[in-house]
Amino acid sequence: MSIKGKVVITCAITGSIHTPTMTPHLPITPDEIASEAIAAAEAGAAILHLHARDPETGKPDQTPEAFARFLPRIKQGTAAAVNITTGGSPFMTVEERVRPAAQFKPEVASLNMGSMNFGLFPLLDKYKEFKHDWERQHLEATHDLVFRNSFKDIEYVLETCYENGTRFEFECYDISHLYNLKHFADRGLVKPPFFIQSVFGILGGIGAHPEDVSHMKRTADRLFGSDYRWSVLGAGAAQLRVAAQAAAMGGNVRVGIEDSIWAGR
């Protein structure tokens, strides 16, 4: 991967991790999601990573109808590439998660490259009360949750979106996920160049230490050579630090409220 050229900025607008109690800045309604996406593009984001939410409660909503409420405005209001999640929420089936990308045929869709523990329950220590009942349940349930992305699940997403011309953002939360991507490449099910999104700092995945960032890149270099573009996201307070390190190493960056509501520790 060359260190020359422009840095591609992805902005993850709302996600499915944070809840309305955590920040008043979390986009929830279709108007808020569309407005923030357009503003991010105007600020320099080339890719807009999109989830949908219930406009009343803020609960993640992966129905195509929910995405249809804001996608037209975003497509009309910006030339940025639209990236629809197929990760959705760890509580959803792969069939639920892939439906919006299958229906709307975006330029890009995310694809989680392996199963993992996905621990959000430590966030319970930061909040005593919640606006909605689902928020506490959402966090508590991750104490005993495996975010399933089996080989069969990954194949299902690839097959479902194959005819759409959609390119994938391969989300790798650990070193093993890079090897999973290599497995699919060796089978000819995915073609280079690969857009790899390395995710740092989620409990259950690789940490956010500078050595973790370097190790992820070294492994990707060894497995894929020059056949990939590398992007990173740091979860929580690690977001800016991880982004700065990756940019200095020639990588691309992902930022946004989905990944962090803090500017630092």
Sine and cosine of phi, psi and omega as CSV:
sin_phi,cos_phi,sin_psi,cos_psi,sin_omega,cos_omega
0.00,0.00,0.80,-0.60,-0.02,-1.00
-0.96,0.26,0.59,-0.81,0.08,-1.00
-1.00,0.01,0.00,1.00,0.02,-1.00
-1.00,-0.01,0.31,-0.95,0.07,-1.00
0.98,-0.19,0.03,-1.00,-0.06,-1.00
-0.97,0.25,0.48,-0.88,0.11,-0.99
-1.00,0.04,0.78,-0.62,0.06,-1.00
-1.00,0.04,0.86,-0.52,0.03,-1.00
-0.98,-0.20,0.83,-0.55,0.16,-0.99
-0.98,-0.21,0.70,-0.72,0.10,-0.99
-0.91,-0.42,0.85,-0.53,0.04,-1.00
-1.00,-0.09,0.94,-0.34,-0.30,-0.95
-0.96,0.27,-0.72,0.70,-0.09,-1.00
-0.64,-0.77,-0.60,0.80,0.08,-1.00
0.93,0.38,-0.30,-0.95,0.01,-1.00
-0.69,-0.72,0.18,0.98,-0.03,-1.00
-1.00,0.01,-0.82,0.57,-0.07,-1.00
-0.98,0.21,0.42,-0.91,-0.07,-1.00
-0.86,-0.52,0.28,-0.96,-0.08,-1.00
-0.84,0.54,-0.51,0.86,0.00,-1.00
-0.90,0.43,-0.49,0.87,-0.17,-0.99
-0.96,0.29,-0.51,0.86,-0.01,-1.00
-0.31,-0.95,0.65,-0.76,0.08,-1.00
-0.96,0.27,-0.11,0.99,-0.06,-1.00
-1.00,-0.03,0.00,1.00,-0.01,-1.00
-0.95,0.31,0.88,-0.47,0.04,-1.00
-0.92,0.38,0.79,-0.62,-0.07,-1.00
-0.83,-0.55,-0.76,0.65,-0.06,-1.00
-0.98,0.20,0.35,-0.94,0.06,-1.00
-0.83,0.56,-0.63,0.78,0.01,-1.00
-0.91,0.42,-0.67,0.74,0.01,-1.00
-0.91,0.42,-0.69,0.73,0.00,-1.00
-0.89,0.45,-0.71,0.70,0.01,-1.00
-0.90,0.43,-0.71,0.71,-0.03,-1.00
-0.89,0.46,-0.70,0.72,-0.01,-1.00
-0.94,0.35,-0.57,0.82,0.04,-1.00
-0.90,0.43,-0.71,0.70,0.01,-1.00
-0.91,0.43,-0.65,0.76,0.03,-1.00
-0.90,0.44,-0.63,0.78,0.03,-1.00
-0.90,0.44,-0.66,0.75,0.03,-1.00
-0.90,0.44,-0.66,0.75,0.02,-1.00
-0.91,0.43,-0.47,0.88,0.02,-1.00
-0.99,0.12,-0.14,0.99,0.08,-1.00
0.81,-0.59,-0.03,1.00,0.02,-1.00
-0.94,0.33,0.76,-0.65,0.02,-1.00
-1.00,-0.05,-0.38,0.93,0.00,-1.00
-0.77,-0.64,0.70,-0.72,0.02,-1.00
-0.91,-0.41,0.93,-0.38,-0.01,-1.00
-1.00,-0.03,0.85,-0.53,-0.24,-0.97
-0.85,-0.53,0.72,-0.69,0.24,-0.97
-0.87,-0.49,0.17,-0.98,0.08,-1.00
-0.82,-0.57,0.38,-0.93,0.00,-1.00
-0.65,-0.76,0.38,-0.93,0.15,-0.99
-0.92,0.40,0.83,-0.56,-0.09,-1.00
-0.93,0.36,-0.27,0.96,0.00,-1.00
-1.00,-0.01,-0.69,0.72,-0.10,-0.99
-0.94,-0.33,-0.28,0.96,-0.06,-1.00
0.99,0.17,0.07,1.00,-0.01,-1.00
-0.93,0.36,0.65,-0.76,0.03,-1.00
-0.81,0.58,0.68,-0.73,-0.06,-1.00
-0.70,-0.71,0.91,-0.41,-0.08,-1.00
-0.97,-0.23,0.29,0.96,0.04,-1.00
-0.97,0.25,0.58,-0.81,0.07,-1.00
-0.84,0.55,-0.53,0.85,0.01,-1.00
-0.87,0.49,-0.60,0.80,0.01,-1.00
-0.92,0.39,-0.64,0.76,0.02,-1.00
-0.94,0.33,-0.55,0.84,-0.02,-1.00
-0.90,0.44,-0.31,0.95,-0.03,-1.00
-0.97,0.23,-0.31,0.95,0.00,-1.00
-0.78,-0.62,-0.35,0.94,-0.06,-1.00
-0.85,0.52,-0.70,0.72,-0.02,-1.00
-0.86,0.52,-0.66,0.75,-0.01,-1.00
-0.91,0.41,-0.64,0.77,0.01,-1.00
-0.91,0.42,-0.70,0.72,-0.01,-1.00
-0.91,0.41,-0.56,0.83,0.03,-1.00
-0.98,0.20,-0.45,0.89,-0.13,-0.99
-0.99,-0.10,-0.09,1.00,-0.04,-1.00
-0.41,-0.91,0.42,-0.91,0.08,-1.00
-0.99,-0.12,0.07,1.00,0.01,-1.00
-0.90,0.43,0.48,-0.88,0.04,-1.00
-0.95,0.32,0.69,-0.72,0.03,-1.00
-1.00,-0.02,0.78,-0.62,0.01,-1.00
-0.87,-0.50,0.95,-0.32,0.00,-1.00
-1.00,-0.08,0.73,-0.68,0.01,-1.00
-0.91,0.41,0.64,-0.77,0.30,-0.95
-0.93,-0.37,0.06,1.00,0.10,-0.99
-0.99,0.15,-0.57,0.82,0.04,-1.00
0.84,0.55,-0.97,-0.24,0.04,-1.00
-0.63,-0.78,0.54,-0.84,0.02,-1.00
-0.86,0.51,-0.26,0.97,-0.04,-1.00
-1.00,0.01,-0.05,1.00,-0.08,-1.00
-0.98,-0.19,0.43,-0.90,0.11,-0.99
-0.98,0.22,0.34,-0.94,0.01,-1.00
-0.90,0.43,-0.53,0.85,0.04,-1.00
-0.90,0.44,-0.65,0.76,0.07,-1.00
-0.92,0.40,-0.67,0.74,-0.14,-0.99
-0.92,0.39,-0.55,0.84,-0.12,-0.99
-1.00,0.06,-0.24,0.97,-0.14,-0.99
-0.84,0.54,-0.72,0.69,0.00,-1.00
-0.88,0.47,-0.68,0.73,0.01,-1.00
-0.91,0.41,-0.60,0.80,0.02,-1.00
-0.91,0.41,-0.61,0.80,-0.06,-1.00
-0.98,0.18,-0.67,0.74,-0.15,-0.99
-1.00,-0.09,-0.19,0.98,0.12,-0.99
0.79,0.62,0.86,0.51,-0.05,-1.00
-0.95,0.32,0.24,-0.97,0.08,-1.00
-0.88,0.48,-0.61,0.79,-0.07,-1.00
-0.69,-0.72,0.54,-0.84,0.16,-0.99
-0.66,-0.75,0.60,-0.80,0.07,-1.00
-0.97,0.23,0.45,-0.89,0.04,-1.00
-0.56,-0.83,0.92,-0.38,0.01,-1.00
-0.96,0.28,0.75,-0.66,-0.20,-0.98
-0.98,-0.19,0.33,0.94,0.09,-1.00
0.08,-1.00,0.40,-0.92,0.06,-1.00
-0.97,0.23,0.44,-0.90,-0.04,-1.00
-0.24,-0.97,0.41,-0.91,0.28,-0.96
-0.92,0.39,0.61,-0.79,-0.06,-1.00
-0.72,-0.69,0.99,0.13,-0.18,-0.98
-1.00,0.04,0.95,-0.30,0.10,-0.99
-0.97,-0.24,-0.14,0.99,-0.13,-0.99
-0.87,0.50,-0.44,0.90,0.07,-1.00
-0.87,0.50,-0.37,0.93,0.03,-1.00
-0.91,0.41,-0.31,0.95,0.04,-1.00
-0.87,0.49,-0.46,0.89,-0.01,-1.00
-0.94,0.35,-0.29,0.96,-0.07,-1.00
-1.00,-0.02,-0.24,0.97,-0.12,-0.99
-0.70,-0.71,0.77,-0.64,0.00,-1.00
-1.00,-0.02,-0.55,0.84,-0.01,-1.00
-0.75,-0.66,0.44,-0.90,-0.01,-1.00
-0.79,-0.61,0.50,-0.86,-0.01,-1.00
-0.94,0.35,-0.56,0.83,-0.09,-1.00
-0.76,-0.65,0.56,-0.83,-0.04,-1.00
-0.86,0.50,-0.59,0.81,-0.09,-1.00
-0.91,0.43,-0.41,0.91,-0.09,-1.00
-0.90,0.43,-0.78,0.63,0.02,-1.00
-0.88,0.47,-0.69,0.73,0.02,-1.00
-0.87,0.49,-0.65,0.76,0.01,-1.00
-0.85,0.53,-0.69,0.72,-0.03,-1.00
-0.98,0.21,-0.71,0.70,-0.03,-1.00
-0.87,0.50,-0.61,0.79,-0.08,-1.00
-0.91,0.43,-0.38,0.93,-0.03,-1.00
-0.97,0.25,-0.11,0.99,0.08,-1.00
-0.93,0.36,-0.37,0.93,-0.01,-1.00
-0.69,-0.73,0.83,0.56,-0.10,-0.99
-0.71,-0.71,0.74,-0.68,0.21,-0.98
-0.94,-0.35,0.85,-0.53,0.07,-1.00
-0.98,0.21,0.97,-0.23,-0.14,-0.99
-0.98,0.18,0.83,-0.55,0.17,-0.99
-0.59,-0.80,0.95,0.31,-0.04,-1.00
-0.95,0.32,0.18,-0.98,0.07,-1.00
-0.86,0.51,-0.63,0.78,0.03,-1.00
-0.91,0.42,-0.63,0.77,0.04,-1.00
-0.88,0.47,-0.72,0.70,-0.01,-1.00
-0.89,0.46,-0.68,0.73,0.05,-1.00
-0.87,0.50,-0.62,0.79,-0.01,-1.00
-0.89,0.46,-0.70,0.72,0.02,-1.00
-0.91,0.42,-0.71,0.70,0.01,-1.00
-0.86,0.51,-0.71,0.71,-0.02,-1.00
-0.93,0.37,-0.63,0.78,-0.04,-1.00
-0.91,0.41,-0.60,0.80,-0.08,-1.00
-0.99,-0.15,0.03,1.00,-0.13,-0.99
-0.85,0.53,-0.69,0.73,-0.08,-1.00
-0.98,0.20,-0.13,0.99,-0.12,-0.99
-0.99,0.12,-0.28,0.96,-0.11,-0.99
0.97,0.23,0.20,0.98,0.00,-1.00
-0.96,0.28,0.73,-0.69,0.14,-0.99
-1.00,-0.04,0.42,-0.91,-0.08,-1.00
-0.94,-0.34,0.62,-0.78,0.26,-0.97
-1.00,-0.07,0.96,-0.28,-0.07,-1.00
-0.99,0.12,0.96,-0.30,-0.06,-1.00
-1.00,0.06,0.88,-0.47,-0.07,-1.00
-0.88,-0.47,0.94,-0.33,-0.05,-1.00
-1.00,-0.04,-0.05,1.00,0.00,-1.00
-0.30,-0.95,0.20,-0.98,-0.02,-1.00
-0.86,0.50,-0.63,0.77,-0.03,-1.00
-0.86,0.51,-0.47,0.88,-0.01,-1.00
-0.93,0.36,-0.51,0.86,0.10,-0.99
-0.91,0.42,-0.65,0.76,0.04,-1.00
-0.92,0.38,-0.56,0.83,0.09,-1.00
-0.89,0.46,-0.67,0.74,0.05,-1.00
-0.88,0.47,-0.67,0.74,0.04,-1.00
-0.87,0.50,-0.62,0.78,0.04,-1.00
-0.86,0.51,-0.73,0.68,-0.01,-1.00
-0.93,0.36,-0.55,0.83,0.06,-1.00
-0.91,0.40,-0.68,0.74,0.00,-1.00
-0.90,0.45,-0.50,0.87,0.03,-1.00
-0.99,0.12,-0.10,0.99,0.01,-1.00
0.98,0.19,0.25,0.97,-0.02,-1.00
-1.00,0.09,-0.31,0.95,0.11,-0.99
-0.73,-0.68,0.51,-0.86,-0.09,-1.00
-0.86,-0.52,0.60,-0.80,0.09,-1.00
-0.95,0.30,0.27,-0.96,0.00,1.00
-0.97,0.24,0.61,-0.79,-0.02,-1.00
-1.00,-0.05,0.66,-0.75,0.11,-0.99
-0.98,-0.20,0.98,-0.20,-0.10,-1.00
-0.99,-0.16,0.84,-0.55,0.07,-1.00
-0.97,-0.25,0.97,-0.26,0.03,-1.00
-0.99,0.10,0.79,-0.62,-0.10,-1.00
-0.94,-0.35,0.81,-0.58,-0.07,-1.00
-0.85,-0.53,0.70,-0.71,0.19,-0.98
0.98,-0.19,0.03,1.00,0.11,-0.99
-0.99,0.15,0.75,-0.66,0.02,-1.00
-0.90,0.44,0.89,-0.46,-0.11,-0.99
0.90,-0.43,-0.28,0.96,0.04,-1.00
-0.90,-0.44,-0.21,-0.98,0.01,-1.00
-0.92,0.40,0.50,-0.87,-0.02,-1.00
-0.97,0.25,-0.10,-0.99,-0.06,-1.00
-0.91,-0.41,0.33,0.94,0.06,-1.00
-0.93,0.38,0.54,-0.84,0.04,-1.00
-0.80,0.60,-0.56,0.83,0.04,-1.00
-0.92,0.39,-0.53,0.85,0.06,-1.00
-0.91,0.42,-0.66,0.75,0.02,-1.00
-0.89,0.46,-0.71,0.70,0.00,-1.00
-0.90,0.43,-0.64,0.77,-0.01,-1.00
-0.90,0.43,-0.65,0.76,0.01,-1.00
-0.89,0.46,-0.69,0.72,-0.01,-1.00
-0.93,0.37,-0.66,0.75,0.03,-1.00
-0.86,0.51,-0.66,0.75,-0.01,-1.00
-0.92,0.39,-0.68,0.73,0.03,-1.00
-0.89,0.45,-0.64,0.76,0.04,-1.00
-0.87,0.50,-0.69,0.73,-0.03,-1.00
-0.93,0.38,-0.62,0.79,-0.06,-1.00
-0.98,0.17,-0.58,0.82,-0.18,-0.98
-0.85,-0.52,-0.12,0.99,0.02,-1.00
0.84,0.55,-0.81,-0.59,-0.01,-1.00
-1.00,-0.09,0.18,0.98,-0.09,-1.00
-1.00,-0.03,0.48,0.87,0.03,-1.00
-0.47,-0.88,0.36,-0.93,0.19,-0.98
-0.93,-0.37,0.74,-0.67,-0.11,-0.99
-0.97,-0.24,0.78,-0.63,0.11,-0.99
-0.76,-0.65,0.40,-0.91,-0.02,-1.00
-0.72,-0.69,0.44,-0.90,0.23,-0.97
-0.69,-0.72,0.67,-0.74,0.10,-0.99
-0.96,-0.28,0.78,-0.62,-0.02,-1.00
-0.99,0.13,0.60,-0.80,0.07,-1.00
0.92,0.40,-0.61,-0.79,-0.09,-1.00
-0.92,0.39,-0.22,0.98,0.01,-1.00
-0.98,0.18,-0.08,1.00,-0.15,-0.99
-0.82,0.57,-0.82,0.57,-0.09,-1.00
-0.93,0.36,-0.63,0.78,-0.01,-1.00
-0.91,0.42,-0.71,0.70,0.00,-1.00
-0.91,0.41,-0.65,0.76,0.02,-1.00
-0.89,0.46,-0.67,0.74,0.00,-1.00
-0.90,0.43,-0.68,0.73,0.02,-1.00
-0.89,0.45,-0.72,0.70,-0.03,-1.00
-0.90,0.44,-0.66,0.75,0.02,-1.00
-0.89,0.46,-0.63,0.77,0.03,-1.00
-0.92,0.40,-0.41,0.91,0.01,-1.00
-1.00,-0.02,0.08,1.00,0.02,-1.00
1.00,-0.05,0.19,0.98,-0.04,-1.00
-1.00,-0.03,0.06,-1.00,0.10,-1.00
-0.97,-0.25,0.21,-0.98,-0.15,-0.99
-0.73,-0.69,0.48,-0.88,0.15,-0.99
-0.84,-0.54,0.72,-0.69,0.02,-1.00
-0.73,-0.69,0.05,-1.00,0.08,-1.00
0.76,-0.65,0.26,-0.97,-0.05,-1.00
-0.89,0.45,-0.48,0.87,0.06,-1.00
-0.83,0.56,-0.65,0.76,-0.15,-0.99
-1.00,-0.05,-0.47,0.88,-0.02,-1.00
-0.33,-0.94,0.65,-0.76,0.14,-0.99
-0.93,-0.37,0.18,0.98,0.01,-1.00
-0.88,-0.47,0.57,-0.82,0.05,-1.00
-1.00,-0.03,-0.17,0.99,-0.01,-1.00
0.12,-0.99,0.01,-1.00,-0.04,-1.00
-0.99,0.16,0.00,0.00,0.00,0.00
